[in-house]
Amino acid sequence: MHRNKQNIIIVSLLAIILGFILQSIHMILPWLFGPIFASIIVIKLMKRSIKWPNWLGNIGLLILGVQMGSTFTLDVLHDIKDEWLQIVLMSVFIILLALIISIVFKKIANVSFETALLSAIPGALSQMVVMAEENKKADLLIVTLTQTSRIMFVVILVPIISSIYGSNGSSSRQIDAAPSIFSVLDLTGYITLIVGIIILFLLFYKIKFPVPHLLAPIFVLLTWNLYTEQVFSLDYQLIIIAQVLFGIRIGVQISDLINNLTKKTVFAIAFQNVSLILGAFILVFIFDLFIDDNINDLFLSAAPGGMAQIIVVALETGGDVAMISSYHIFRIFFILLIISPLIKVFLSIRSKKYGN
C-alpha cells in the first residue's frame, strides 16, 4: 500500500512535468497525453506497478461532466432541437458502419460471430462486456480488449484529425467566454449543485446506467441552467486537473492492455478501430454536403469512442461542446434502450437455432 502511494505521487508529478513540456512545444492535448505518457513510463520503463484509485479518475470525469453540462443553455437547446433528425441518422449510420466492419474483423481475428458483434458497437463498453460474460460463444477477453483499446485509438487519431479542422488551442478562450463558476455561484448554489449531482449519480449507479460520472452532472447542470439562467463555466485550471486525473487512468489501462495483446489480435483490433474512425470521418463529409455545420464539430459528434475523451478533444480544439455532447448522449441512450436489447434478443435466438 505504501509503495503504491509512492508510485501514485511519482506518476502524478511526472504527468504534470510532461504536461508542461508538451504544452510548451504546442502539442495537441498536452494535459491528456502528458499523463498517459507518464503512466506508461512509470509502469513499463521504471517497472513500477500502479493501482490508480478509481475515485481519482472519477473526479476527473465529474469535472468534465460539469463543464459539459454548463454549455447546455436555453439558446443552445433550441439550436440542438432543430438538428434532431441528423443526430438520429448519424447514430444509426455509425452503428451500421460498426456492424459492417465487424464482419471483416471476424475473419481477421478468427473469432466467433458473437465476439465480433459485441466488439464492434462503439461507446458501449460496459453493456457489451456484460453481454459477452453472459454469452458462451463470445470471447470475453477479445471483447474487453477491443472495446477498451478503442480509447487508445480515439486518443491518438481523433485529435490529429480534429486539429486539422478545429481551432487548436482555443479551449481556454471558449471556457472564458462564460463567467467563472467562482464569480457566479454563492454557497447555496454550490451546495445545491453538489447535492443534486450526488443524488442523481447514486441513482444512475444503482440502476447501472452507463457513464454516471458524466451524465449525472450534465443533467443536473442542464436543469440548473434552464431553471436559474445562471450560466457559468469552469476555470481552465480545473479542466487541466480533470485531464490529469483521467489521463493517468487511461495510461494505466493502456499499459495493462499491452500485456494481453498478441500480434494477430493487435492487427485485428487496429483494423477495426482505425476503420471505425476513418469511416466516421468519411460519413461526416457526406453529411457535410447536406447540412451547414462545422466539420470539426460533426466529426467529434460522430467519432466512435468514450464521450469523455471526445469532449476533451472538443475543449482543446474549440469544438461546440453542447452539440457534440448531445450526439454522444443520444447514442448512449440509443445503444442502451434499443441496440443492446436487440442484440441480446438476436444472440439468444441465434444460440437456440445453432445450439449452445
C-alpha positions in Angstrom: 0.0 0.0 0.0 2.8 2.4 0.9 4.7 1.6 -2.3 1.6 2.2 -4.4 1.2 5.7 -2.7 4.8 6.4 -3.7 4.1 5.3 -7.3 0.9 7.5 -7.4 3.0 10.5 -6.3 5.7 9.8 -8.8 3.3 9.3 -11.8 1.3 12.5 -10.8 4.5 14.6 -10.6 5.8 13.2 -13.9 2.3 13.8 -15.5 2.4 17.5 -14.5 6.0 17.9 -15.8 5.3 16.2 -19.1 2.1 18.2 -19.4 4.0 21.5 -19.1 6.7 20.2 -21.6 4.1 19.1 -24.2 2.2 22.4 -23.7 5.4 24.4 -24.3 6.0 22.7 -27.6 2.4 23.2 -28.6 1.5 19.5 -28.8 -2.3 18.7 -29.1 -3.9 17.7 -25.8 -0.8 18.1 -23.7 -2.7 17.6 -20.4 -4.1 14.3 -21.6 -1.1 12.9 -23.4 1.3 14.0 -20.7 -0.4 11.8 -18.0 -0.8 8.9 -20.5 3.0 9.0 -21.3 3.8 9.4 -17.6 1.8 6.3 -16.7 3.5 4.2 -19.5 7.0 5.4 -18.5 6.4 4.6 -14.8 4.9 1.2 -15.5 6.9 0.0 -18.5 10.3 1.7 -18.1 10.6 2.2 -14.4 8.9 -1.2 -13.8 6.6 0.2 -11.1 3.1 -1.1 -10.6 0.3 1.5 -10.2 -3.2 0.9 -8.9 -4.7 4.2 -9.7 -7.7 4.8 -7.4 -11.0 4.8 -9.3 -12.3 7.7 -7.3 -9.5 9.9 -8.6 -10.3 9.1 -12.2 -14.0 9.6 -11.4 -13.3 13.1 -10.0 -11.8 14.0 -13.4 -15.0 12.7 -15.1 -17.2 14.6 -12.8 -15.3 17.8 -13.5 -15.7 17.2 -17.3 -19.4 16.4 -16.8 -19.9 19.8 -15.0 -18.2 21.6 -17.9 -20.2 19.7 -20.5 -23.5 20.4 -18.6 -22.7 24.1 -18.2 -22.7 24.5 -22.0 -26.4 23.4 -22.3 -28.0 26.9 -22.2 -31.6 27.6 -23.4 -30.3 29.0 -26.7 -28.2 26.0 -27.3 -31.0 23.6 -26.6 -33.2 25.5 -29.2 -30.5 25.0 -31.8 -30.0 21.3 -31.0 -33.8 20.7 -31.2 -33.7 21.7 -34.8 -31.0 19.1 -35.5 -32.8 16.0 -34.1 -33.1 14.2 -37.4 -29.3 14.4 -38.2 -28.5 13.3 -34.7 -30.7 10.2 -35.1 -29.3 9.5 -38.6 -25.7 9.9 -37.5 -26.1 7.4 -34.7 -27.8 4.9 -36.9 -25.2 5.1 -39.6 -22.3 4.8 -37.1 -23.9 1.6 -35.7 -24.4 0.2 -39.2 -20.8 1.1 -40.1 -19.6 -0.7 -36.9 -21.6 -3.8 -37.9 -20.2 -3.9 -41.4 -16.6 -3.6 -40.0 -17.4 -6.4 -37.5 -17.8 -8.8 -40.5 -14.2 -8.2 -41.6 -13.0 -8.2 -38.0 -14.4 -11.7 -37.5 -12.4 -13.0 -40.4 -9.1 -11.3 -39.5 -9.2 -12.2 -35.8 -10.8 -15.6 -36.5 -13.3 -15.2 -33.7 -17.0 -16.1 -33.3 -19.8 -14.0 -34.8 -20.8 -13.1 -31.2 -17.4 -11.9 -30.3 -17.1 -9.8 -33.4 -20.5 -8.2 -32.9 -20.0 -7.3 -29.3 -16.6 -6.0 -30.0 -17.9 -3.6 -32.7 -20.5 -1.5 -31.0 -18.8 1.9 -30.2 -19.3 3.8 -26.9 -21.0 0.9 -25.1 -18.1 -0.9 -23.3 -20.0 -1.9 -20.1 -23.1 -3.2 -21.9 -21.1 -5.2 -24.4 -18.8 -6.7 -21.8 -21.8 -7.8 -19.7 -23.3 -9.5 -22.7 -20.0 -11.2 -23.5 -20.0 -12.6 -20.0 -23.5 -14.0 -20.5 -22.9 -15.5 -23.9 -20.9 -18.8 -24.0 -19.8 -18.2 -27.6 -18.3 -14.8 -27.0 -14.7 -14.4 -26.1 -14.8 -12.0 -23.1 -11.1 -11.2 -23.3 -11.3 -10.1 -27.0 -14.4 -8.1 -26.5 -12.9 -6.3 -23.4 -9.6 -5.7 -25.2 -11.2 -4.4 -28.3 -13.7 -2.1 -26.5 -11.1 -0.8 -24.1 -8.3 -0.3 -26.6 -10.6 1.9 -28.7 -9.8 4.5 -26.1 -6.2 4.4 -27.2 -7.0 4.8 -30.9 -9.5 7.6 -30.1 -7.0 9.4 -28.0 -4.3 9.2 -30.7 -6.2 9.5 -34.0 -9.2 11.7 -33.3 -7.1 14.7 -32.0 -4.9 14.5 -35.1 -7.8 14.6 -37.5 -9.7 17.2 -35.4 -6.8 19.5 -35.1 -6.7 19.9 -38.9 -10.2 21.3 -38.9 -10.6 22.7 -35.4 -9.1 25.9 -33.9 -6.4 24.2 -31.8 -5.6 25.9 -28.5 -8.9 27.8 -28.3 -10.2 25.8 -25.4 -9.2 28.4 -22.8 -10.9 31.2 -24.8 -14.0 29.0 -25.2 -14.2 28.4 -21.4 -13.5 32.0 -20.6 -16.5 33.1 -22.8 -18.8 32.5 -19.9 -18.2 33.9 -16.4 -16.3 31.7 -14.0 -18.2 29.4 -11.6 -16.5 31.2 -8.7 -17.9 34.6 -9.7 -21.5 33.3 -10.3 -22.4 30.9 -7.5 -22.8 31.5 -3.8 -22.6 28.9 -1.0 -26.2 27.9 -1.6 -25.6 27.4 -5.3 -22.5 25.1 -4.6 -24.5 23.0 -2.1 -27.5 22.7 -4.4 -25.3 21.5 -7.4 -23.2 19.1 -5.3 -26.2 17.5 -3.6 -28.1 17.2 -6.9 -25.1 15.6 -8.6 -24.6 13.1 -5.7 -28.3 12.1 -5.6 -28.5 11.6 -9.4 -25.1 9.8 -9.5 -26.2 7.4 -6.8 -29.5 6.8 -8.7 -27.7 6.2 -12.0 -25.1 4.0 -10.3 -27.8 1.9 -8.6 -29.7 1.2 -11.8 -26.3 0.6 -13.6 -26.8 3.4 -16.0 -23.8 4.0 -18.3 -21.2 6.7 -17.5 -23.0 8.1 -14.5 -19.9 10.2 -13.6 -20.6 12.2 -16.8 -24.3 12.1 -17.2 -25.3 12.9 -13.6 -23.5 16.4 -13.7 -24.6 17.0 -17.2 -28.3 16.6 -16.4 -28.0 18.5 -13.1 -26.2 21.4 -14.8 -28.7 21.4 -17.7 -31.6 21.7 -15.2 -29.7 24.4 -13.3 -29.2 26.5 -16.5 -32.8 26.2 -17.5 -34.2 27.0 -14.0 -31.9 29.7 -12.8 -30.4 31.0 -16.1 -27.1 31.5 -14.1 -24.8 30.4 -16.9 -21.1 29.8 -15.9 -18.0 27.9 -17.0 -15.2 26.1 -15.2 -11.8 27.7 -15.0 -9.3 26.2 -17.4 -7.1 25.1 -14.4 -9.9 22.7 -13.3 -10.1 21.3 -16.8 -6.4 20.6 -16.6 -6.8 18.8 -13.3 -9.6 16.7 -14.8 -7.4 15.7 -17.7 -4.5 14.7 -15.5 -6.7 12.6 -13.2 -8.5 11.0 -16.1 -5.3 10.7 -18.3 -3.3 8.8 -15.8 -6.2 6.2 -15.6 -6.2 5.8 -19.4 -2.4 5.4 -19.3 -2.6 2.7 -16.7 -5.3 0.9 -18.7 -3.2 1.1 -21.9 -0.2 -0.3 -20.0 -2.3 -3.2 -18.8 -3.7 -3.9 -22.2 -0.3 -4.2 -23.9 0.5 -7.3 -21.8 -2.6 -9.1 -23.1 -2.2 -8.5 -26.8 -0.9 -10.9 -29.5 0.2 -9.8 -32.9 -2.9 -11.1 -34.6 -5.1 -9.5 -32.0 -3.3 -6.2 -32.3 -3.7 -6.2 -36.1 -7.4 -7.1 -35.9 -8.2 -4.5 -33.2 -6.1 -1.8 -35.0 -8.0 -2.6 -38.3 -11.4 -2.4 -36.6 -10.8 0.8 -34.6 -8.9 2.7 -37.4 -11.7 1.7 -39.9 -14.4 3.0 -37.5 -12.7 6.3 -37.0 -11.9 6.8 -40.7 -15.3 5.6 -41.7 -16.9 8.2 -39.3 -14.7 10.8 -41.0 -16.0 9.9 -44.4 -19.5 9.8 -43.2 -19.1 13.3 -41.8 -18.0 14.5 -45.3 -21.2 13.0 -46.8 -23.3 14.7 -44.1 -21.5 18.0 -44.7 -22.8 18.0 -48.3 -26.4 18.4 -46.9 -26.1 20.4 -43.7 -24.3 23.5 -42.7 -22.3 22.6 -39.6 -18.7 22.9 -38.7 -16.9 19.8 -39.9 -14.8 19.5 -36.7 -18.0 19.5 -34.6 -19.6 17.0 -36.9 -16.6 14.7 -36.8 -16.3 14.8 -33.0 -20.0 14.2 -32.8 -19.7 11.1 -35.0 -16.3 9.8 -33.7 -16.6 6.3 -32.0 -15.3 6.1 -28.5 -15.8 7.3 -25.0 -17.6 10.6 -24.6 -15.1 11.8 -22.0 -12.2 11.5 -24.4 -14.1 13.1 -27.3 -15.1 16.1 -25.1 -11.5 16.7 -24.0 -10.6 16.9 -27.7 -13.5 19.3 -28.3 -12.4 21.5 -25.5 -8.8 21.6 -26.9 -9.9 22.3 -30.5 -12.6 24.9 -29.8 -15.5 22.5 -30.6 -19.1 23.1 -29.8 -19.2 21.0 -26.5 -23.0 21.1 -26.2 -23.7 19.9 -29.7 -21.0 17.2 -29.5 -22.3 16.1 -26.1 -25.9 15.9 -27.4 -24.9 13.5 -30.2 -23.0 11.2 -27.8 -25.7 11.3 -25.1 -28.3 10.3 -27.7 -26.0 7.5 -28.9 -25.7 6.2 -25.4 -29.5 6.2 -24.9 -29.9 4.7 -28.4 -27.5 1.8 -27.7 -28.8 1.3 -24.1 -32.5 1.3 -24.9 -32.6 0.0 -28.5 -29.4 -1.6 -29.8 -28.4 -3.6 -26.6 -31.8 -5.2 -26.2 -32.0 -6.1 -29.9 -28.5 -7.6 -29.8 -29.5 -9.6 -26.7 -32.6 -11.0 -28.4 -30.8 -11.7 -31.7 -28.0 -13.6 -29.9 -30.5 -15.5 -27.9 -32.4 -16.6 -31.0 -29.1 -17.4 -32.8 -28.0 -19.5 -29.8 -31.2 -21.5 -29.8 -31.0 -22.0 -33.6 -27.4 -23.2 -33.7 -27.2 -24.8 -30.3 -25.1 -23.7 -27.3 
